[in-house]
Amino acid sequence: APAPAPAPAPGPVSLCRQVEPRVAPKGLVVRADASKTSAVRGGIPANGQVTLVPNYQLVKDKNGEDRNWVEISGPVAGFIAAGNLIMCK
């Protein structure tokens, strides 16, 4: 007998996030690494959308600051502060 079909996955994990304008009214800076002293790669405006890297994880600040970062693949590849994001609407 054929194997039973696996239960359908609960849909693809959305990698889309947007910048929460009430928390980051000026938008976010994209950095080369998980530190606010690392090189600036670009910026994301308030309400702007970003794409997280697949299997993303929160990255602790490299300077030991009380901040987590998350890696994004677009619109610019780099790291942004994780506390300012909401799910895309």
PyMOL Python script that loads the backbone (N, CA, C, O; Angstrom):
from pymol import cmd

cmd.read_pdbstr("""\
ATOM      1  N   ALA A   1       0.857  -1.201   0.000  1.00  0.00           N
ATOM      2  CA  ALA A   1       0.000   0.000   0.000  1.00  0.00           C
ATOM      3  C   ALA A   1       0.885   1.239   0.000  1.00  0.00           C
ATOM      4  O   ALA A   1       1.960   1.248   0.600  1.00  0.00           O
ATOM      5  N   PRO A   2       0.424   2.281  -0.677  1.00  0.00           N
ATOM      6  CA  PRO A   2       1.240   3.516  -0.690  1.00  0.00           C
ATOM      7  C   PRO A   2       1.300   4.130   0.707  1.00  0.00           C
ATOM      8  O   PRO A   2       0.353   4.029   1.488  1.00  0.00           O
ATOM      9  N   ALA A   3       2.405   4.754   0.997  1.00  0.00           N
ATOM     10  CA  ALA A   3       2.547   5.418   2.302  1.00  0.00           C
ATOM     11  C   ALA A   3       1.520   6.541   2.405  1.00  0.00           C
ATOM     12  O   ALA A   3       1.213   7.199   1.411  1.00  0.00           O
ATOM     13  N   PRO A   4       0.993   6.757   3.600  1.00  0.00           N
ATOM     14  CA  PRO A   4       0.045   7.875   3.729  1.00  0.00           C
ATOM     15  C   PRO A   4       0.735   9.199   3.437  1.00  0.00           C
ATOM     16  O   PRO A   4       1.905   9.395   3.768  1.00  0.00           O
ATOM     17  N   ALA A   5       0.002  10.088   2.824  1.00  0.00           N
ATOM     18  CA  ALA A   5       0.582  11.399   2.495  1.00  0.00           C
ATOM     19  C   ALA A   5       0.908  12.140   3.787  1.00  0.00           C
ATOM     20  O   ALA A   5       0.125  12.113   4.737  1.00  0.00           O
ATOM     21  N   PRO A   6       2.061  12.799   3.824  1.00  0.00           N
ATOM     22  CA  PRO A   6       2.365  13.576   5.037  1.00  0.00           C
ATOM     23  C   PRO A   6       1.363  14.711   5.209  1.00  0.00           C
ATOM     24  O   PRO A   6       0.825  15.236   4.234  1.00  0.00           O
ATOM     25  N   ALA A   7       1.124  15.076   6.445  1.00  0.00           N
ATOM     26  CA  ALA A   7       0.203  16.190   6.696  1.00  0.00           C
ATOM     27  C   ALA A   7       0.753  17.440   6.019  1.00  0.00           C
ATOM     28  O   ALA A   7       1.960  17.682   6.033  1.00  0.00           O
ATOM     29  N   PRO A   8      -0.126  18.223   5.433  1.00  0.00           N
ATOM     30  CA  PRO A   8       0.382  19.437   4.763  1.00  0.00           C
ATOM     31  C   PRO A   8       1.043  20.377   5.767  1.00  0.00           C
ATOM     32  O   PRO A   8       0.559  20.560   6.884  1.00  0.00           O
ATOM     33  N   ALA A   9       2.134  20.953   5.355  1.00  0.00           N
ATOM     34  CA  ALA A   9       2.814  21.923   6.218  1.00  0.00           C
ATOM     35  C   ALA A   9       1.902  23.136   6.381  1.00  0.00           C
ATOM     36  O   ALA A   9       1.072  23.415   5.515  1.00  0.00           O
ATOM     37  N   PRO A  10       2.056  23.851   7.485  1.00  0.00           N
ATOM     38  CA  PRO A  10       1.166  25.000   7.714  1.00  0.00           C
ATOM     39  C   PRO A  10       1.539  26.193   6.845  1.00  0.00           C
ATOM     40  O   PRO A  10       1.688  27.308   7.347  1.00  0.00           O
ATOM     41  N   GLY A  11       1.688  25.966   5.560  1.00  0.00           N
ATOM     42  CA  GLY A  11       1.996  27.068   4.647  1.00  0.00           C
ATOM     43  C   GLY A  11       3.452  27.466   4.760  1.00  0.00           C
ATOM     44  O   GLY A  11       4.101  27.187   5.768  1.00  0.00           O
ATOM     45  N   PRO A  12       3.967  28.113   3.736  1.00  0.00           N
ATOM     46  CA  PRO A  12       5.368  28.543   3.794  1.00  0.00           C
ATOM     47  C   PRO A  12       5.538  29.604   4.875  1.00  0.00           C
ATOM     48  O   PRO A  12       4.643  30.413   5.120  1.00  0.00           O
ATOM     49  N   VAL A  13       6.678  29.586   5.502  1.00  0.00           N
ATOM     50  CA  VAL A  13       6.979  30.609   6.497  1.00  0.00           C
ATOM     51  C   VAL A  13       7.219  31.916   5.755  1.00  0.00           C
ATOM     52  O   VAL A  13       8.041  31.977   4.841  1.00  0.00           O
ATOM     53  N   SER A  14       6.503  32.952   6.149  1.00  0.00           N
ATOM     54  CA  SER A  14       6.698  34.231   5.468  1.00  0.00           C
ATOM     55  C   SER A  14       8.006  34.859   5.925  1.00  0.00           C
ATOM     56  O   SER A  14       8.255  34.999   7.123  1.00  0.00           O
ATOM     57  N   LEU A  15       8.828  35.230   4.971  1.00  0.00           N
ATOM     58  CA  LEU A  15      10.088  35.904   5.280  1.00  0.00           C
ATOM     59  C   LEU A  15       9.954  37.415   5.104  1.00  0.00           C
ATOM     60  O   LEU A  15      10.936  38.150   5.205  1.00  0.00           O
ATOM     61  N   CYS A  16       8.729  37.868   4.840  1.00  0.00           N
ATOM     62  CA  CYS A  16       8.493  39.298   4.642  1.00  0.00           C
ATOM     63  C   CYS A  16       8.219  39.970   5.984  1.00  0.00           C
ATOM     64  O   CYS A  16       7.404  39.495   6.775  1.00  0.00           O
ATOM     65  N   ARG A  17       8.906  41.071   6.225  1.00  0.00           N
ATOM     66  CA  ARG A  17       8.646  41.885   7.409  1.00  0.00           C
ATOM     67  C   ARG A  17       8.592  43.339   6.957  1.00  0.00           C
ATOM     68  O   ARG A  17       9.119  43.698   5.904  1.00  0.00           O
ATOM     69  N   GLN A  18       7.950  44.162   7.766  1.00  0.00           N
ATOM     70  CA  GLN A  18       8.015  45.583   7.465  1.00  0.00           C
ATOM     71  C   GLN A  18       8.404  46.367   8.700  1.00  0.00           C
ATOM     72  O   GLN A  18       8.201  45.930   9.833  1.00  0.00           O
ATOM     73  N   VAL A  19       8.971  47.543   8.451  1.00  0.00           N
ATOM     74  CA  VAL A  19       9.471  48.389   9.529  1.00  0.00           C
ATOM     75  C   VAL A  19       8.275  49.036  10.225  1.00  0.00           C
ATOM     76  O   VAL A  19       7.460  49.707   9.592  1.00  0.00           O
ATOM     77  N   GLU A  20       8.185  48.825  11.530  1.00  0.00           N
ATOM     78  CA  GLU A  20       7.098  49.385  12.335  1.00  0.00           C
ATOM     79  C   GLU A  20       7.307  50.893  12.471  1.00  0.00           C
ATOM     80  O   GLU A  20       8.249  51.318  13.139  1.00  0.00           O
ATOM     81  N   PRO A  21       6.451  51.711  11.853  1.00  0.00           N
ATOM     82  CA  PRO A  21       6.727  53.157  11.819  1.00  0.00           C
ATOM     83  C   PRO A  21       6.641  53.834  13.187  1.00  0.00           C
ATOM     84  O   PRO A  21       7.290  54.857  13.407  1.00  0.00           O
ATOM     85  N   ARG A  22       5.846  53.279  14.109  1.00  0.00           N
ATOM     86  CA  ARG A  22       5.749  53.921  15.428  1.00  0.00           C
ATOM     87  C   ARG A  22       7.032  53.723  16.226  1.00  0.00           C
ATOM     88  O   ARG A  22       7.370  54.549  17.074  1.00  0.00           O
ATOM     89  N   VAL A  23       7.746  52.633  15.961  1.00  0.00           N
ATOM     90  CA  VAL A  23       8.980  52.340  16.692  1.00  0.00           C
ATOM     91  C   VAL A  23      10.183  52.948  15.976  1.00  0.00           C
ATOM     92  O   VAL A  23      11.128  53.416  16.612  1.00  0.00           O
ATOM     93  N   ALA A  24      10.133  52.933  14.647  1.00  0.00           N
ATOM     94  CA  ALA A  24      11.261  53.423  13.843  1.00  0.00           C
ATOM     95  C   ALA A  24      10.744  54.407  12.795  1.00  0.00           C
ATOM     96  O   ALA A  24      10.741  54.098  11.603  1.00  0.00           O
ATOM     97  N   PRO A  25      10.300  55.606  13.239  1.00  0.00           N
ATOM     98  CA  PRO A  25       9.704  56.558  12.288  1.00  0.00           C
ATOM     99  C   PRO A  25      10.662  57.015  11.198  1.00  0.00           C
ATOM    100  O   PRO A  25      10.228  57.447  10.130  1.00  0.00           O
ATOM    101  N   LYS A  26      11.975  56.920  11.462  1.00  0.00           N
ATOM    102  CA  LYS A  26      12.957  57.323  10.448  1.00  0.00           C
ATOM    103  C   LYS A  26      13.435  56.126   9.635  1.00  0.00           C
ATOM    104  O   LYS A  26      14.292  56.267   8.763  1.00  0.00           O
ATOM    105  N   GLY A  27      12.879  54.945   9.921  1.00  0.00           N
ATOM    106  CA  GLY A  27      13.324  53.760   9.206  1.00  0.00           C
ATOM    107  C   GLY A  27      14.517  53.118   9.894  1.00  0.00           C
ATOM    108  O   GLY A  27      14.880  53.484  11.012  1.00  0.00           O
ATOM    109  N   LEU A  28      15.117  52.160   9.211  1.00  0.00           N
ATOM    110  CA  LEU A  28      16.224  51.392   9.776  1.00  0.00           C
ATOM    111  C   LEU A  28      17.442  51.473   8.875  1.00  0.00           C
ATOM    112  O   LEU A  28      17.334  51.615   7.657  1.00  0.00           O
ATOM    113  N   VAL A  29      18.611  51.377   9.511  1.00  0.00           N
ATOM    114  CA  VAL A  29      19.872  51.311   8.777  1.00  0.00           C
ATOM    115  C   VAL A  29      20.240  49.842   8.605  1.00  0.00           C
ATOM    116  O   VAL A  29      20.148  49.056   9.548  1.00  0.00           O
ATOM    117  N   VAL A  30      20.658  49.481   7.397  1.00  0.00           N
ATOM    118  CA  VAL A  30      21.142  48.121   7.130  1.00  0.00           C
ATOM    119  C   VAL A  30      22.655  48.127   7.308  1.00  0.00           C
ATOM    120  O   VAL A  30      23.363  48.923   6.692  1.00  0.00           O
ATOM    121  N   ARG A  31      23.139  47.225   8.161  1.00  0.00           N
ATOM    122  CA  ARG A  31      24.567  47.160   8.475  1.00  0.00           C
ATOM    123  C   ARG A  31      25.203  45.908   7.885  1.00  0.00           C
ATOM    124  O   ARG A  31      24.516  44.933   7.578  1.00  0.00           O
ATOM    125  N   ALA A  32      26.521  45.945   7.730  1.00  0.00           N
ATOM    126  CA  ALA A  32      27.251  44.797   7.191  1.00  0.00           C
ATOM    127  C   ALA A  32      27.338  43.662   8.197  1.00  0.00           C
ATOM    128  O   ALA A  32      27.520  42.506   7.816  1.00  0.00           O
ATOM    129  N   ASP A  33      27.208  43.990   9.496  1.00  0.00           N
ATOM    130  CA  ASP A  33      27.293  42.968  10.534  1.00  0.00           C
ATOM    131  C   ASP A  33      26.369  43.371  11.676  1.00  0.00           C
ATOM    132  O   ASP A  33      25.765  44.443  11.649  1.00  0.00           O
ATOM    133  N   ALA A  34      26.263  42.503  12.680  1.00  0.00           N
ATOM    134  CA  ALA A  34      25.322  42.714  13.784  1.00  0.00           C
ATOM    135  C   ALA A  34      25.907  43.662  14.823  1.00  0.00           C
ATOM    136  O   ALA A  34      26.082  43.299  15.986  1.00  0.00           O
ATOM    137  N   SER A  35      26.205  44.874  14.389  1.00  0.00           N
ATOM    138  CA  SER A  35      26.792  45.875  15.272  1.00  0.00           C
ATOM    139  C   SER A  35      26.529  47.251  14.681  1.00  0.00           C
ATOM    140  O   SER A  35      26.634  47.444  13.470  1.00  0.00           O
ATOM    141  N   LYS A  36      26.186  48.213  15.544  1.00  0.00           N
ATOM    142  CA  LYS A  36      25.911  49.547  15.004  1.00  0.00           C
ATOM    143  C   LYS A  36      27.181  50.285  14.618  1.00  0.00           C
ATOM    144  O   LYS A  36      27.117  51.396  14.092  1.00  0.00           O
ATOM    145  N   THR A  37      28.337  49.678  14.875  1.00  0.00           N
ATOM    146  CA  THR A  37      29.589  50.281  14.426  1.00  0.00           C
ATOM    147  C   THR A  37      30.056  49.700  13.093  1.00  0.00           C
ATOM    148  O   THR A  37      31.057  50.157  12.540  1.00  0.00           O
ATOM    149  N   SER A  38      29.346  48.701  12.571  1.00  0.00           N
ATOM    150  CA  SER A  38      29.785  48.116  11.298  1.00  0.00           C
ATOM    151  C   SER A  38      29.297  48.974  10.131  1.00  0.00           C
ATOM    152  O   SER A  38      28.444  49.846  10.296  1.00  0.00           O
ATOM    153  N   ALA A  39      29.846  48.713   8.967  1.00  0.00           N
ATOM    154  CA  ALA A  39      29.590  49.549   7.795  1.00  0.00           C
ATOM    155  C   ALA A  39      28.109  49.572   7.425  1.00  0.00           C
ATOM    156  O   ALA A  39      27.395  48.577   7.552  1.00  0.00           O
ATOM    157  N   VAL A  40      27.676  50.746   6.963  1.00  0.00           N
ATOM    158  CA  VAL A  40      26.291  50.910   6.519  1.00  0.00           C
ATOM    159  C   VAL A  40      26.160  50.405   5.084  1.00  0.00           C
ATOM    160  O   VAL A  40      26.924  50.798   4.202  1.00  0.00           O
ATOM    161  N   ARG A  41      25.181  49.527   4.867  1.00  0.00           N
ATOM    162  CA  ARG A  41      24.931  48.996   3.523  1.00  0.00           C
ATOM    163  C   ARG A  41      23.795  49.734   2.822  1.00  0.00           C
ATOM    164  O   ARG A  41      23.722  49.755   1.593  1.00  0.00           O
ATOM    165  N   GLY A  42      22.905  50.342   3.617  1.00  0.00           N
ATOM    166  CA  GLY A  42      21.754  51.014   3.026  1.00  0.00           C
ATOM    167  C   GLY A  42      20.737  51.325   4.102  1.00  0.00           C
ATOM    168  O   GLY A  42      21.050  51.292   5.292  1.00  0.00           O
ATOM    169  N   GLY A  43      19.518  51.628   3.684  1.00  0.00           N
ATOM    170  CA  GLY A  43      18.480  51.964   4.647  1.00  0.00           C
ATOM    171  C   GLY A  43      17.124  51.481   4.180  1.00  0.00           C
ATOM    172  O   GLY A  43      16.891  51.277   2.989  1.00  0.00           O
ATOM    173  N   ILE A  44      16.227  51.302   5.149  1.00  0.00           N
ATOM    174  CA  ILE A  44      14.858  50.881   4.867  1.00  0.00           C
ATOM    175  C   ILE A  44      13.942  51.943   5.472  1.00  0.00           C
ATOM    176  O   ILE A  44      14.054  52.229   6.664  1.00  0.00           O
ATOM    177  N   PRO A  45      13.041  52.535   4.688  1.00  0.00           N
ATOM    178  CA  PRO A  45      12.158  53.561   5.251  1.00  0.00           C
ATOM    179  C   PRO A  45      11.118  52.961   6.193  1.00  0.00           C
ATOM    180  O   PRO A  45      10.864  51.757   6.153  1.00  0.00           O
ATOM    181  N   ALA A  46      10.517  53.796   7.038  1.00  0.00           N
ATOM    182  CA  ALA A  46       9.396  53.351   7.864  1.00  0.00           C
ATOM    183  C   ALA A  46       8.325  52.770   6.943  1.00  0.00           C
ATOM    184  O   ALA A  46       8.054  53.324   5.878  1.00  0.00           O
ATOM    185  N   ASN A  47       7.726  51.674   7.344  1.00  0.00           N
ATOM    186  CA  ASN A  47       6.753  50.917   6.545  1.00  0.00           C
ATOM    187  C   ASN A  47       7.391  50.169   5.381  1.00  0.00           C
ATOM    188  O   ASN A  47       6.699  49.447   4.664  1.00  0.00           O
ATOM    189  N   GLY A  48       8.702  50.326   5.179  1.00  0.00           N
ATOM    190  CA  GLY A  48       9.371  49.610   4.105  1.00  0.00           C
ATOM    191  C   GLY A  48       9.426  48.123   4.405  1.00  0.00           C
ATOM    192  O   GLY A  48       9.432  47.713   5.565  1.00  0.00           O
ATOM    193  N   GLN A  49       9.467  47.319   3.353  1.00  0.00           N
ATOM    194  CA  GLN A  49       9.481  45.871   3.525  1.00  0.00           C
ATOM    195  C   GLN A  49      10.876  45.307   3.301  1.00  0.00           C
ATOM    196  O   GLN A  49      11.636  45.785   2.459  1.00  0.00           O
ATOM    197  N   VAL A  50      11.189  44.275   4.080  1.00  0.00           N
ATOM    198  CA  VAL A  50      12.461  43.568   3.947  1.00  0.00           C
ATOM    199  C   VAL A  50      12.173  42.080   3.826  1.00  0.00           C
ATOM    200  O   VAL A  50      11.099  41.611   4.204  1.00  0.00           O
ATOM    201  N   THR A  51      13.138  41.344   3.297  1.00  0.00           N
ATOM    202  CA  THR A  51      13.038  39.892   3.202  1.00  0.00           C
ATOM    203  C   THR A  51      14.099  39.281   4.103  1.00  0.00           C
ATOM    204  O   THR A  51      15.293  39.524   3.925  1.00  0.00           O
ATOM    205  N   LEU A  52      13.658  38.488   5.069  1.00  0.00           N
ATOM    206  CA  LEU A  52      14.601  37.814   5.962  1.00  0.00           C
ATOM    207  C   LEU A  52      15.292  36.675   5.221  1.00  0.00           C
ATOM    208  O   LEU A  52      14.742  36.128   4.265  1.00  0.00           O
ATOM    209  N   VAL A  53      16.490  36.321   5.658  1.00  0.00           N
ATOM    210  CA  VAL A  53      17.156  35.157   5.069  1.00  0.00           C
ATOM    211  C   VAL A  53      16.410  33.900   5.519  1.00  0.00           C
ATOM    212  O   VAL A  53      15.864  33.878   6.623  1.00  0.00           O
ATOM    213  N   PRO A  54      16.373  32.854   4.689  1.00  0.00           N
ATOM    214  CA  PRO A  54      15.716  31.608   5.114  1.00  0.00           C
ATOM    215  C   PRO A  54      16.366  31.062   6.384  1.00  0.00           C
ATOM    216  O   PRO A  54      17.576  31.182   6.581  1.00  0.00           O
ATOM    217  N   ASN A  55      15.544  30.462   7.238  1.00  0.00           N
ATOM    218  CA  ASN A  55      16.034  29.900   8.509  1.00  0.00           C
ATOM    219  C   ASN A  55      16.748  30.946   9.361  1.00  0.00           C
ATOM    220  O   ASN A  55      17.708  30.648  10.072  1.00  0.00           O
ATOM    221  N   TYR A  56      16.254  32.172   9.268  1.00  0.00           N
ATOM    222  CA  TYR A  56      16.865  33.281  10.013  1.00  0.00           C
ATOM    223  C   TYR A  56      16.840  33.003  11.511  1.00  0.00           C
ATOM    224  O   TYR A  56      15.985  32.275  12.015  1.00  0.00           O
ATOM    225  N   GLN A  57      17.794  33.600  12.200  1.00  0.00           N
ATOM    226  CA  GLN A  57      17.840  33.535  13.659  1.00  0.00           C
ATOM    227  C   GLN A  57      18.222  34.911  14.168  1.00  0.00           C
ATOM    228  O   GLN A  57      18.887  35.685  13.479  1.00  0.00           O
ATOM    229  N   LEU A  58      17.788  35.206  15.392  1.00  0.00           N
ATOM    230  CA  LEU A  58      18.223  36.459  16.000  1.00  0.00           C
ATOM    231  C   LEU A  58      19.711  36.355  16.311  1.00  0.00           C
ATOM    232  O   LEU A  58      20.192  35.328  16.789  1.00  0.00           O
ATOM    233  N   VAL A  59      20.428  37.435  16.030  1.00  0.00           N
ATOM    234  CA  VAL A  59      21.870  37.474  16.248  1.00  0.00           C
ATOM    235  C   VAL A  59      22.141  38.488  17.350  1.00  0.00           C
ATOM    236  O   VAL A  59      21.707  39.638  17.266  1.00  0.00           O
ATOM    237  N   LYS A  60      22.855  38.061  18.378  1.00  0.00           N
ATOM    238  CA  LYS A  60      23.175  38.992  19.462  1.00  0.00           C
ATOM    239  C   LYS A  60      24.154  40.054  18.968  1.00  0.00           C
ATOM    240  O   LYS A  60      24.999  39.803  18.108  1.00  0.00           O
ATOM    241  N   ASP A  61      24.012  41.245  19.538  1.00  0.00           N
ATOM    242  CA  ASP A  61      24.877  42.360  19.159  1.00  0.00           C
ATOM    243  C   ASP A  61      26.346  42.008  19.405  1.00  0.00           C
ATOM    244  O   ASP A  61      26.702  41.507  20.472  1.00  0.00           O
ATOM    245  N   LYS A  62      27.189  42.273  18.411  1.00  0.00           N
ATOM    246  CA  LYS A  62      28.602  41.903  18.490  1.00  0.00           C
ATOM    247  C   LYS A  62      29.355  42.713  19.546  1.00  0.00           C
ATOM    248  O   LYS A  62      30.416  42.295  20.010  1.00  0.00           O
ATOM    249  N   ASN A  63      28.808  43.876  19.928  1.00  0.00           N
ATOM    250  CA  ASN A  63      29.461  44.708  20.940  1.00  0.00           C
ATOM    251  C   ASN A  63      28.868  44.489  22.323  1.00  0.00           C
ATOM    252  O   ASN A  63      29.187  45.220  23.261  1.00  0.00           O
ATOM    253  N   GLY A  64      28.005  43.484  22.453  1.00  0.00           N
ATOM    254  CA  GLY A  64      27.424  43.202  23.756  1.00  0.00           C
ATOM    255  C   GLY A  64      26.315  44.158  24.156  1.00  0.00           C
ATOM    256  O   GLY A  64      25.871  44.144  25.304  1.00  0.00           O
ATOM    257  N   GLU A  65      25.857  44.997  23.217  1.00  0.00           N
ATOM    258  CA  GLU A  65      24.750  45.891  23.535  1.00  0.00           C
ATOM    259  C   GLU A  65      23.459  45.089  23.640  1.00  0.00           C
ATOM    260  O   GLU A  65      23.356  43.976  23.123  1.00  0.00           O
ATOM    261  N   ASP A  66      22.484  45.671  24.312  1.00  0.00           N
ATOM    262  CA  ASP A  66      21.210  44.992  24.536  1.00  0.00           C
ATOM    263  C   ASP A  66      20.346  45.132  23.287  1.00  0.00           C
ATOM    264  O   ASP A  66      19.345  45.849  23.280  1.00  0.00           O
ATOM    265  N   ARG A  67      20.754  44.434  22.236  1.00  0.00           N
ATOM    266  CA  ARG A  67      20.063  44.566  20.960  1.00  0.00           C
ATOM    267  C   ARG A  67      20.258  43.264  20.195  1.00  0.00           C
ATOM    268  O   ARG A  67      21.338  42.673  20.207  1.00  0.00           O
ATOM    269  N   ASN A  68      19.194  42.830  19.531  1.00  0.00           N
ATOM    270  CA  ASN A  68      19.302  41.683  18.634  1.00  0.00           C
ATOM    271  C   ASN A  68      19.175  42.171  17.203  1.00  0.00           C
ATOM    272  O   ASN A  68      18.497  43.158  16.915  1.00  0.00           O
ATOM    273  N   TRP A  69      19.836  41.461  16.327  1.00  0.00           N
ATOM    274  CA  TRP A  69      19.822  41.782  14.904  1.00  0.00           C
ATOM    275  C   TRP A  69      19.256  40.593  14.147  1.00  0.00           C
ATOM    276  O   TRP A  69      19.228  39.471  14.654  1.00  0.00           O
ATOM    277  N   VAL A  70      18.809  40.852  12.935  1.00  0.00           N
ATOM    278  CA  VAL A  70      18.362  39.771  12.076  1.00  0.00           C
ATOM    279  C   VAL A  70      18.927  40.038  10.683  1.00  0.00           C
ATOM    280  O   VAL A  70      19.004  41.181  10.232  1.00  0.00           O
ATOM    281  N   GLU A  71      19.320  38.953  10.012  1.00  0.00           N
ATOM    282  CA  GLU A  71      19.924  39.090   8.685  1.00  0.00           C
ATOM    283  C   GLU A  71      18.831  39.144   7.634  1.00  0.00           C
ATOM    284  O   GLU A  71      17.865  38.382   7.686  1.00  0.00           O
ATOM    285  N   ILE A  72      18.992  40.056   6.676  1.00  0.00           N
ATOM    286  CA  ILE A  72      18.035  40.169   5.570  1.00  0.00           C
ATOM    287  C   ILE A  72      18.754  39.955   4.243  1.00  0.00           C
ATOM    288  O   ILE A  72      19.954  40.196   4.115  1.00  0.00           O
ATOM    289  N   SER A  73      17.984  39.496   3.261  1.00  0.00           N
ATOM    290  CA  SER A  73      18.550  39.299   1.922  1.00  0.00           C
ATOM    291  C   SER A  73      18.161  40.444   0.994  1.00  0.00           C
ATOM    292  O   SER A  73      18.773  40.620  -0.060  1.00  0.00           O
ATOM    293  N   GLY A  74      17.162  41.214   1.369  1.00  0.00           N
ATOM    294  CA  GLY A  74      16.741  42.296   0.499  1.00  0.00           C
ATOM    295  C   GLY A  74      15.877  43.293   1.245  1.00  0.00           C
ATOM    296  O   GLY A  74      15.323  42.966   2.295  1.00  0.00           O
ATOM    297  N   PRO A  75      15.752  44.517   0.718  1.00  0.00           N
ATOM    298  CA  PRO A  75      16.256  44.975  -0.584  1.00  0.00           C
ATOM    299  C   PRO A  75      17.770  45.142  -0.636  1.00  0.00           C
ATOM    300  O   PRO A  75      18.345  45.250  -1.719  1.00  0.00           O
ATOM    301  N   VAL A  76      18.421  45.165   0.528  1.00  0.00           N
ATOM    302  CA  VAL A  76      19.881  45.207   0.600  1.00  0.00           C
ATOM    303  C   VAL A  76      20.289  44.084   1.541  1.00  0.00           C
ATOM    304  O   VAL A  76      19.671  43.913   2.592  1.00  0.00           O
ATOM    305  N   ALA A  77      21.309  43.317   1.190  1.00  0.00           N
ATOM    306  CA  ALA A  77      21.765  42.248   2.081  1.00  0.00           C
ATOM    307  C   ALA A  77      22.509  42.857   3.258  1.00  0.00           C
ATOM    308  O   ALA A  77      23.344  43.744   3.083  1.00  0.00           O
ATOM    309  N   GLY A  78      22.205  42.377   4.458  1.00  0.00           N
ATOM    310  CA  GLY A  78      22.890  42.876   5.641  1.00  0.00           C
ATOM    311  C   GLY A  78      22.097  42.560   6.889  1.00  0.00           C
ATOM    312  O   GLY A  78      21.299  41.623   6.913  1.00  0.00           O
ATOM    313  N   PHE A  79      22.322  43.353   7.932  1.00  0.00           N
ATOM    314  CA  PHE A  79      21.683  43.126   9.228  1.00  0.00           C
ATOM    315  C   PHE A  79      20.911  44.368   9.648  1.00  0.00           C
ATOM    316  O   PHE A  79      21.357  45.494   9.433  1.00  0.00           O
ATOM    317  N   ILE A  80      19.736  44.145  10.256  1.00  0.00           N
ATOM    318  CA  ILE A  80      18.963  45.245  10.815  1.00  0.00           C
ATOM    319  C   ILE A  80      18.555  44.883  12.237  1.00  0.00           C
ATOM    320  O   ILE A  80      18.466  43.706  12.588  1.00  0.00           O
ATOM    321  N   ALA A  81      18.308  45.908  13.053  1.00  0.00           N
ATOM    322  CA  ALA A  81      17.844  45.676  14.418  1.00  0.00           C
ATOM    323  C   ALA A  81      16.495  44.964  14.359  1.00  0.00           C
ATOM    324  O   ALA A  81      15.597  45.367  13.620  1.00  0.00           O
ATOM    325  N   ALA A  82      16.368  43.897  15.154  1.00  0.00           N
ATOM    326  CA  ALA A  82      15.201  43.018  15.025  1.00  0.00           C
ATOM    327  C   ALA A  82      13.961  43.540  15.733  1.00  0.00           C
ATOM    328  O   ALA A  82      12.853  43.111  15.412  1.00  0.00           O
ATOM    329  N   GLY A  83      14.114  44.454  16.690  1.00  0.00           N
ATOM    330  CA  GLY A  83      12.966  44.849  17.490  1.00  0.00           C
ATOM    331  C   GLY A  83      11.989  45.782  16.806  1.00  0.00           C
ATOM    332  O   GLY A  83      10.965  46.136  17.390  1.00  0.00           O
ATOM    333  N   ASN A  84      12.282  46.188  15.584  1.00  0.00           N
ATOM    334  CA  ASN A  84      11.476  47.211  14.916  1.00  0.00           C
ATOM    335  C   ASN A  84      10.651  46.660  13.764  1.00  0.00           C
ATOM    336  O   ASN A  84      10.165  47.420  12.927  1.00  0.00           O
ATOM    337  N   LEU A  85      10.487  45.325  13.716  1.00  0.00           N
ATOM    338  CA  LEU A  85       9.828  44.711  12.566  1.00  0.00           C
ATOM    339  C   LEU A  85       8.475  44.132  12.939  1.00  0.00           C
ATOM    340  O   LEU A  85       8.272  43.661  14.058  1.00  0.00           O
ATOM    341  N   ILE A  86       7.558  44.174  11.992  1.00  0.00           N
ATOM    342  CA  ILE A  86       6.262  43.512  12.130  1.00  0.00           C
ATOM    343  C   ILE A  86       6.033  42.662  10.883  1.00  0.00           C
ATOM    344  O   ILE A  86       6.682  42.860   9.856  1.00  0.00           O
ATOM    345  N   MET A  87       5.106  41.716  10.986  1.00  0.00           N
ATOM    346  CA  MET A  87       4.779  40.896   9.825  1.00  0.00           C
ATOM    347  C   MET A  87       4.220  41.797   8.724  1.00  0.00           C
ATOM    348  O   MET A  87       3.518  42.767   9.010  1.00  0.00           O
ATOM    349  N   CYS A  88       4.528  41.481   7.481  1.00  0.00           N
ATOM    350  CA  CYS A  88       3.971  42.255   6.369  1.00  0.00           C
ATOM    351  C   CYS A  88       2.450  42.096   6.358  1.00  0.00           C
ATOM    352  O   CYS A  88       1.921  41.010   6.590  1.00  0.00           O
ATOM    353  N   LYS A  89       1.772  43.193   6.088  1.00  0.00           N
ATOM    354  CA  LYS A  89       0.309  43.154   6.039  1.00  0.00           C
ATOM    355  C   LYS A  89      -0.145  42.711   4.666  1.00  0.00           C
ATOM    356  O   LYS A  89      -1.346  42.613   4.415  1.00  0.00           O
TER     357      LYS A  89
END
""", "prot")
cmd.dss("prot")
cmd.show_as("cartoon", "prot")
cmd.util.cbc("prot")
cmd.orient("prot")
